[in-house]
Structures are given as structure tokens and as C-alpha cells.
Amino acid sequence: MTTPGFVLIASVGVLYSCGFYLLLQRSLMRVVFGILMLGHAANVSLLLTDEAITLPPLLSGGSGEMSDPLPHAMALTAIVITFGVTTFLLALAYRVWLGDENDEVPDDVEDRRISKLTEPEEPS
């Protein structure tokens, strides 16, 4: 049986890395796009686990290799979960946008206090 090509494996790595990079940004729309990319990366990586990915999950009779239906079912579940999380995040971003027409998450007061504690004091 053939193994997945290097291009597919590299594309999963690129999708994961871009998704995590976007997830760490301050803009809520970038966070939404990061979640979407992570969802797509999870779907492709789930489908790459099956050796006979090009075969249908169940064959009607005959002798031949059969694809495992579990990765397909898990990918469908991941699609539904990603859709639900995306709609929630889009609604959240829209509500924030209605407030001040800016989707950037401001610094937290506690974050500012902690950052001042970790900065070295300048000698006078």
C-alpha cells in the first residue's frame, strides 16, 4: 500500500503552524481564521491515518481492500465541531466589533502588572 506523499504531510504541518500562529494574535478575526486552519489540519491529518484513503469506506461485495470508516467518521465529527466553534467565535467577534468597531483584544490590567514585575529595573 502506498504511503501519503510528502506534500500532504508538509501541508498538514503548514496548516498546523499557520493556525497556531494566527491563534496567538490579538485580532479576533485572526483567531477565527486560526481555528479554521486548525480544523482543516485536523481533518487532513485524520484522513492521512488511513492507508487506503482513496477507497470507499465500505465495498459492496467482492474481494478487495476496504478503507477504515473510523477516520472518516472522526473527520465528519471534527467538521461539525469546527463549524460550531467558528460560528460562536464569529458571533463573539461581531459583538466586540459593535462595541467599539475594533476587534483587537486589549491588554489585561493583570498582564501589565506582571510585565512590570519581570522588567529589570534600570540603575540610577
C-alpha positions in Angstrom: 0.0 0.0 0.0 1.3 3.5 -0.7 2.1 5.9 2.0 0.9 9.5 1.9 3.1 11.8 -0.1 5.5 14.3 1.4 3.4 17.2 0.0 0.3 16.1 2.0 2.3 15.7 5.2 4.1 19.0 4.7 0.7 20.7 4.0 -0.6 19.4 7.4 2.4 20.8 9.1 2.0 24.2 7.4 -1.7 24.3 8.3 -1.0 23.5 11.9 1.8 26.0 12.2 -0.2 28.8 10.5 -3.2 28.0 12.6 -1.3 28.2 15.8 0.4 31.4 14.7 -3.0 33.1 13.9 -4.4 31.8 17.1 -1.8 33.7 19.1 -2.7 37.1 17.5 -4.6 39.9 19.2 -7.2 40.3 16.5 -10.3 38.2 16.9 -10.8 37.6 13.2 -7.2 36.2 13.0 -8.2 33.9 15.9 -11.2 32.7 13.9 -9.1 32.0 10.9 -6.6 30.2 13.1 -9.3 27.9 14.5 -10.5 27.3 10.9 -7.0 26.3 9.8 -6.5 24.1 12.8 -9.8 22.4 12.0 -8.7 21.7 8.4 -5.4 20.5 9.6 -7.1 18.1 12.0 -9.3 16.8 9.2 -6.5 16.2 6.8 -4.3 14.5 9.4 -7.2 12.2 10.4 -7.7 11.2 6.8 -4.0 10.6 6.4 -4.1 7.9 9.1 -5.9 5.5 6.8 -3.7 3.6 4.4 -6.4 3.0 1.8 -7.7 6.6 1.8 -8.7 6.6 -1.8 -11.0 3.6 -1.4 -14.7 4.0 -0.3 -15.3 3.1 3.3 -17.4 0.0 2.5 -17.3 -2.0 -0.6 -20.4 -4.0 -1.7 -19.1 -7.5 -2.0 -16.1 -8.7 -3.9 -12.6 -9.3 -2.5 -10.5 -6.2 -2.1 -9.1 -3.9 0.4 -11.5 -1.9 2.4 -10.9 1.6 3.9 -11.3 2.0 7.6 -14.5 4.1 8.3 -13.3 5.4 11.7 -11.1 8.2 10.3 -13.9 9.3 8.0 -16.4 9.4 11.0 -13.9 11.3 13.1 -13.3 13.8 10.3 -17.0 14.4 10.0 -17.3 14.9 13.7 -14.3 17.3 13.6 -16.0 19.3 10.8 -19.2 19.7 12.9 -17.2 20.8 16.0 -15.2 23.2 13.9 -18.3 24.7 12.4 -19.9 25.2 15.9 -16.8 26.8 17.3 -16.4 29.0 14.3 -20.0 30.3 14.5 -19.6 31.0 18.2 -16.3 32.9 17.6 -17.8 34.9 14.7 -20.8 35.9 16.9 -18.3 36.9 19.6 -16.2 38.9 17.2 -19.3 40.6 15.9 -20.4 41.6 19.4 -17.0 43.1 20.1 -17.0 44.9 16.8 -20.4 46.5 17.6 -18.9 47.8 20.9 -16.0 49.9 19.6 -15.5 49.0 16.0 -12.2 47.3 16.8 -11.7 43.5 17.1 -8.3 43.7 18.8 -8.2 42.3 22.3 -6.8 44.9 24.8 -4.1 44.2 27.3 -5.3 43.0 30.7 -4.5 45.0 33.8 -3.0 41.9 35.4 -0.9 41.3 32.4 0.5 44.8 32.6 1.3 44.4 36.3 3.1 41.1 35.7 5.1 42.6 32.8 6.3 45.4 35.0 7.4 42.9 37.7 9.5 41.0 35.2 11.2 44.0 33.6 14.7 44.7 35.1 15.0 48.0 37.0 17.3 50.5 35.5 20.1 51.6 37.8 20.0 55.2 38.7 
